[in-house]
């Protein structure tokens, strides 16, 4: 789960106070690391605020800024020839042979989500004294981050937000004594930028993304992991950022490529950004949008409004989303004490067992805040790190990891009353279904569409691995299309929009089911999948570690869910009765859930010994959640087996259900791969 998902890592590493209104994370020191910085965003521009005194660092992202271009077909034209030998090897339990053959059915790695750059604000003071009364906070009821401190008898404040209606990052710097602000402001980037001045108060930063960026875990001798040009003819996308400074008084000038402000009382910075990305199937270089015109136009429109009007419109727009849901868990014991603790200390004492239900309620609201900040109805979906990334070769490429992480991002969309923010993922699934049809034909000679473990903004659908370099443990997983189709059905289930179901969702769901019908094979009177992996776990067989097998529990649970949803959708639309009968017949023949000798729900067809009994994934419990084929009401024996699986996965001495609330454990998970 990449590995349990970096948003959760950010959430757990910081902590927060409570309530729907005036709910704040707050700290008494600047951030030292990226995961300690405060995230803000509008689904298009993301920023991480560190809150330094002498130098503020605001790390920037733009949601469509990725390496590469449209995915190429036929990168492994011989792949389909290996499917039959793999299945034959698995049938005779020659797992080692199956593992090696499975590598031969891989394509290219996904591309990488890239950092836009850094906004650095250096502030000069008359003395070398230390600051006093420092506070750094993020008010998630307004989506505004702030820094406040005193220096030499002057109180300075910094306020940062990213406006959804005006598509602009705003930074306001203010002093409570006149003409005491002196700043040097620079734009930096790892993308070989060109920074030029426009007049005396504006900077343009122009750059170009590489044509290819390999994942950080893939380093081949003699191969440059970063290719700035693509000899096949489609180079990386262009990007432009515009920075404008408006002081109330004092002077502003361009000095050594930076904005220099002297003797100001207030300064407002505006930043816009745009790329040439023009869709998953168009070359962002030769067929790209005009990023210069887009970013400049956004700036021109923002400057027609005052700072106060932009701020007011930002809060109003944000609250139309955030204020739809309230969750209040009463704290009858420690309210006053808990509320006075800085967020990092509050989380630490909670991890030691401190009673703090309001902190627990905030987990829910902070998750909604992150989704609002990272997802925009007209933009790209939230990726592995949401919309925030500082690394050129980000952990796991900061891609779309569709064996759980992408789906987890959007679990709060419908249940959290943010249905329109589901739209970026739904649009992405439509794109992926198009490339996935080609992959199904090329790699498996199957109908419908398929997607694997990783994807990117170009809708990559093949198994990754650079044609043999990936470990099938994670690379060769075949249920991405089937799982993602659940989101299409969930959006209908919450909205009741039959037009959407008929025109958009059902055709894609049906095609995912068509692939699964072709993918299933008969064994001992049942239907199973082969080859099959369970993300990303191993078992022992004859003393060796094995990843590729047959009929893993997760595969069959996802197919149960998909077939059931397609059958329900067809009933709603009153279509495809023959296909429904086919799915019903297949559903009845799926290999049943199995309970192992320890009372646990088995992860594999046989009760194999796990290599890692405390593995971070709980893939085989898909039927319990987010699927609906296991329930204490309808399948009590399987529900008890699922509960036992939780207990066996728990850390020694940890209570079931508290695992992801252990900060050290979660951060350790983030470092495991």
Secondary structure, DSSP 8 states (H G I E B T S, - for coil): -TTT-HHHHHHHHH-----SSS-EEEESS--SSGGGSEEEE-SSEEEEE---SSEEEEEEEETT-BSS-S--S-TTTTGGGHHHHHHHHHHTT-HHHHHHHHHTT-------B---EEEEEEE--SS----EEEEEEEETTTTEEEEEEEETTEEEEEEEEEETTTTEEEEEEEESSTT-EEEEEEEE-SS--EEEEETTTEEEEEEE--SEE--TT---TT--SEES--TTS----EEEEEEEEEESSSEEEEETTEEEEEEESEEEEEEEEEE----TTS-TTTT---HHHHHHHHHHHHTTS-HHHHHHHHHHHHHHHHTT-------SSSHHHHHTS-HHHHHHHHHTT---HHHHHHHHHHHHHHHHHH--TTS---BTTBT----TT-GGGG-EETTTHHHHHTHHHHHTT-GGGGHHHHHHHHHHHHHHHHHHHHHH--SS----SEE-TT---S--STTT-S-TTTS----HHHHHHHHHHHHHHHH--HHHIIIIIHHHHHHHHHHHHHHEEEETTEEEEEEE--TT--EEETTEEE--EE--HHHHHHHHHHHHHHHHHHHHHT--HHHHHHHHHHHHHB----B-TTS-B-SSSS--EES-TT-S--GGGTTTTTSSS--TTT-HHHHHHHHHHHHHHS-TT--TT-GGG-HHHHHHHHT--
